[in-house]
Amino acid sequence: MKRNLDLIRTILREIEKKPDGSTYFKVSPPEGVEMSSFMAHLELLIDAGFIKGKVGEYALRSYEINRLTWQGHEFLDATRDDTLWSKAKKKVAGEAMSWTTSLLLEYLKQEGRERLGLPIP
């Protein structure tokens, strides 16, 4: 399975909509996304430290999500602007062809600094 950052962004956005203080909850896979791919991406989000939760057996479609982590919120904040998100994916994926979320986030932070007129380190 290939990691799909658009799917990751969509899942995180759905989790963000849930009320604070809820215990475990579920989100539905986006339309057109197979449950196995959805659950694999939930597992990646847990592994990456973007969400707290657990994934059970894929065959049972068992998973529970607790909350976004600080890192998950940071990713969402960096990717919130759709235009910037599209530009970042084209720029970073187009030039590097193989990239990581940390490289993508660095690019987004740099673009954000430029938009705000802040010095670039």
N, C-alpha and C positions, 0 to 999 in steps of 0.2 A: 504494500500500500504506500502511496506517495502522500506526503503531508500536504494538506490543502489549507493555505493560510486564509483564504476567503471563508472557508467553513469554520476555521478556528475563530475568526473575527465574529462571524455570525453567532456561533455558540456563546461566546463571551458576552455579546450584546444581549442575548436572551437571558443569560444568567443575571446580568446587571439589572434587568427589569424586575427581578424578584424582590419582595419586601425584605428589609433588614430584619434580623432576628428570627427568621424562619429556620426550622431545623433542616432536615434533608428535604429536597424537592426534586422534581423532574422537569426537564425541558424536552420538547419534541424535536425530532430530527427535522431539518428544513425539508421542504418539498423537493422530491427528486433525489434525496440522499438516502442510501441504503442504511439500515440500522447497524450493520456490522461496521461500516465506515464511520458512522456517527459515534459509535461506542469506542472505536479505536482512537478517534480524535479526542474524545473525553479522556481516555487513558493518557494520551500525549499531553493534554492540558494539565493533568494531575502530575505527571512526571516532570513537566517543565516548571511546576510551581505556580501556575496561573490560576488554578482552582483547588479547593479542598473538596474531596469526595472519594467515592470508591466505585470501581467497576467490577461487577461479578462476571458470571459466565455469559458469553455472547449469545449462546443458544437460548438462555433464559431471558435475555434482554434486561439484565439486572444491573442497575446503576443508581447511585444516589449522589446528589450534588449538595454540598453544604454552603459554599460561598466562593466569591472571588477573593484572591489574595491581593496583597499590595502590588505584586508584579503583574497580576492580571489586570488590575485597574490601570497601571502604567501603560500596558500594551494597548488597552482600549483608548486611553486618552491620547496616545501617540497616533492612533489609527482612526480617530473619530471623523476627521474631515475626508469625505469621499474623494474629492479631487486630489488631495495630497496622497491618499492611499493609492489611487490609480497611478499617479505619477511615480510614487516610490516603487511600486511593483514593476512598472515598465523600466525604470532607470536601474534599479538594483538587479532585478532578474535578467533584464536585457543585456547588461554589461557583464555581470559576474557569472551568469548561467547557473551557478551553484552558490547559494547564499544561505545565511542563517537568520533566525529572527533577531539576533543581536545586531547583525549588520544592517538589517532592515530598520530596526529601531534607531540605530545611530544615524542613519540617513534621515529618518523622520524628525529626529531631534534637531539635526542640523537645519533642515528646512524650516522647522518651527522657530529656531533662533533667528534665521534670516527674516522670516515674516514679522517677527517682533522687533527687529532691528538690534538684536543682541549680538555681542561679539562672539565669533566662532573660535572655540579653543584650539 
